[in-house]
């Protein structure tokens, strides 16, 4: 190859790389602007909290998982709690526009939730913790019982958890895998896949979060893909992972604290509690549900024919019915939460 051809190839590669980088930058800017436009920042005595509110009715405070943000809280909350409540979905510390600051521990996150409720004029609420939102929800119920009328734990982390969302436990590799350039490329690729081949993303969700395989997994994916509402829920949940670089501080913080769980005695949860599990959940072991089921005094359990994404699958309507009945029971005994 001649020197001029090599130079031309280098120039072409550089141009392509620059164009890709510019495209990613524009996509990330648009995505962050869209997220900011659909939430608000609330000043509390525990710092700034990003929050979104949807619907009207009794308040349900939804604490998202990892990676996540208020958008994931809305996805989980609106799917499972329906239209007859007000879903209040904050971004937990380190996620999107809620700074991590000194609010990283589950106890501090719970205190920040109380401060947010104060600012929003919410005296008591049903509190739901999804996945890595479980520890903060449990601390809120134990440490601020007067503010929690009922507790819903959905595929929740409750005890020691060593899993990592991005890193592998090797410092050199982790510094790359959690870096902004790497996470932006990952997020941009996922967004492009969702736009160009949404069916692949719908299949990817259960494929990564389910213990099913082979024909059983294919049948389950088909059951999700064939229901437009469930298909949209999976795509919304996938979108709530991006841009990952705007969520990574919260993820890494959650992982540090989850290795130290439990930090309190769950026997002190005084409110009615509903534990939701997916029979095919590959992300949070069943032992986490069993741990709280053995300790919380007033607790009921519903296991759905689902994976970690509890709001889709053939059993989703029954799960929604169970949640609705639980909330009705809680509200009937706590009229001040209505």
ABEGO torsion letter per residue (X at the ends): XBAAAAAAAAAAAAAAAAAAAAAAAAAAAAAAAAAAAABBBBBBAAEBBBBBBBEBEBBBBBBBBOBBEAAAAAAAAAAAAEAABBBBBBBBBGBEABBAEAAABAAAAAAAAAAAAAAAGBABBBBBBBEAAAAAAAAAAAABAAABABBBBBGBBABBBABBAABAGBAAAAAAAABAAAAAAAAAAAAAAAAABAAAAAAAAAAAABABBEAAAAAAAAAAAABAAAAAAAAAAAAAAOBAAAAAAAAAAAAAAAAAOBABBAAABABBBBBBBBAABAABBAAAAAAAAAABABBBBBBBBBBABAABEAAAAAAAAAAAAAAAAAAAABAAAX
